[in-house]
Amino acid sequence: MQTRIKTRTGVLLTALLALVALGAVAFFATGERKAEGPRGGPIAMASTDGAFSLANLDEDQIAVVTFGYTYCPDVCPITLAIKRQALEQFDEATRERIVPVMVTVDLERDTLARMREYMEAFGSEFVGLVGSPGELADVAERYGVVWQRVESPDSRLAYTVDHTAGLFLVDREGEILEQVLYSPTPSALVSALERELSRKS
């Protein structure tokens, strides 16, 4: 009975996360804004590149923000690889206008040192953010992100973290320009970046 309840809880959590990810989409493929959606706003935290703040971006830069953790077995490394592949579609000058950012939702294990090592595996331009519990809760609420620790006593990891997947294209004011659903291919992200970068040219 306990196994059945645990399985049922896991299914419900997965469904909830999927609904949040879908409900948080703020743009159609054409880039039109929907009336509802996460409100975004400032992000300022300690990072693998020193103190980070969206406000320090240049006017023509866009941050590609995701939430995850370094011990994630699948979604996070795939998402960062997609960012890497998307960056490779642009010339050097354009790549300098794109800032790939990941905010950890695993404050227990993801130290700045751990995040720095993880980010460097994807590229020197990748920035990892580690906030305080209060900073993380505030930013996650404003960006419509949820997460939950899931105990895995039979695993060497001890636990995993279920979390909202998706990519936010954000400007220096914290405005969410577009939101891209999680995908194993870079095409949607590349298209969104092309639209928003051209609007800022």
HELIX and SHEET records of a PDB file:
HELIX    1   1 GLN A    2  GLY A   23  1                                  22    
HELIX    2   2 LEU A   54  ASN A   56  5                                   3    
HELIX    3   3 VAL A   75  LEU A   87  1                                  13    
HELIX    4   4 GLU A   92  ARG A   95  1                                   4    
HELIX    5   5 LEU A  112  GLU A  120  1                                   9    
HELIX    6   6 PRO A  133  ARG A  142  1                                  10    
HELIX    7   7 SER A  187  ARG A  199  1                                  13    
SHEET    1   A 7 GLY A  50  SER A  53  0                                        
SHEET    2   A 7 ALA A  44  SER A  47 -1                                        
SHEET    3   A 7 VAL A 127  VAL A 130 -1                                        
SHEET    4   A 7 ILE A  98  THR A 104  1                                        
SHEET    5   A 7 ILE A  62  GLY A  68  1                                        
SHEET    6   A 7 LEU A 167  VAL A 170 -1                                        
SHEET    7   A 7 ILE A 176  VAL A 180 -1                                        
SHEET    1   B 2 TRP A 147  SER A 152  0                                        
SHEET    2   B 2 ALA A 158  HIS A 163 -1                                        
END                                                                             
